[in-house]
Amino acid sequence: MIAERFPGLLQLPVKERLLLAEELYDTVFQFGEPVVDDQIFKELQEGWAGYLKNPDAAVKWDDLKTRLASRNAWDRLDFSGGDSSAAVVCGK
């Protein structure tokens, strides 16, 4: 585990660790092409097709982050809209 090499990381508050994870993730796309395996690519294609089919079901990234940051957010997410591929996350 990489975190073992940086013991201070695990001492950060959860919000700071999430921000760090987001910042690290963002850097992946700054340097060359990202590596996306076939399964992830397939899921991205299905999500995009779901969005094209029903764009009103999309959730803005900032809105999703806010919902997930609240306590028990996973319990309150509503994926009951029928076609789960339509539950896509869109950028700003």
ZAVOVEX-960674 format. One line per field, with one value per residue (C-alpha): residue number from 0; x, y negated, z negated. Coordinates in steps of 0.05 Angstrom, whole numbers. Layout:
BEGIN
i: c(NUM; ...)
c1: c(X; ...)
c2: c(Y; ...)
c3: c(Z; ...)
***
This chain:
BEGIN
i: c(0; 1; 2; 3; 4; 5; 6; 7; 8; 9; 10; 11; 12; 13; 14; 15; 16; 17; 18; 19; 20; 21; 22; 23; 24; 25; 26; 27; 28; 29; 30; 31; 32; 33; 34; 35; 36; 37; 38; 39; 40; 41; 42; 43; 44; 45; 46; 47; 48; 49; 50; 51; 52; 53; 54; 55; 56; 57; 58; 59; 60; 61; 62; 63; 64; 65; 66; 67; 68; 69; 70; 71; 72; 73; 74; 75; 76; 77; 78; 79; 80; 81; 82; 83; 84; 85; 86; 87; 88; 89; 90; 91)
c1: c(0; 28; -1; 46; 104; 70; 42; 20; -32; -75; -74; -108; -182; -228; -245; -171; -158; -216; -190; -121; -150; -187; -124; -83; -137; -138; -63; -71; -101; -49; 8; -7; -66; -99; -100; -171; -182; -236; -286; -282; -286; -349; -381; -364; -396; -459; -463; -456; -510; -555; -542; -560; -623; -644; -602; -650; -627; -556; -526; -475; -408; -410; -480; -458; -396; -440; -489; -433; -399; -461; -471; -501; -502; -501; -566; -600; -577; -635; -616; -688; -699; -706; -650; -587; -544; -580; -553; -491; -448; -435; -381; -396)
c2: c(0; -67; -101; -60; -99; -164; -151; -222; -214; -168; -218; -271; -285; -248; -312; -326; -255; -259; -325; -294; -235; -282; -323; -260; -234; -301; -296; -230; -268; -323; -280; -240; -195; -160; -85; -59; 16; 47; 56; -17; -40; 3; -27; -97; -83; -54; -115; -163; -124; -129; -204; -213; -173; -212; -274; -298; -239; -266; -293; -349; -330; -385; -364; -292; -311; -352; -294; -244; -290; -290; -235; -170; -197; -128; -111; -172; -165; -147; -98; -75; -113; -49; -47; -49; -67; -134; -152; -186; -240; -301; -354; -426)
c3: c(0; 20; -41; -85; -55; -76; -145; -154; -99; -140; -197; -153; -165; -116; -78; -66; -43; 6; 33; 40; 77; 124; 137; 151; 198; 235; 247; 284; 343; 344; 369; 432; 445; 387; 384; 388; 389; 432; 376; 354; 427; 436; 373; 398; 465; 430; 385; 444; 482; 420; 416; 490; 479; 416; 402; 348; 305; 303; 238; 238; 208; 156; 134; 127; 87; 40; 31; 19; -31; -75; -128; -102; -31; -1; -36; -5; 67; 112; 166; 175; 239; 279; 329; 286; 346; 347; 278; 305; 275; 318; 311; 292)
***
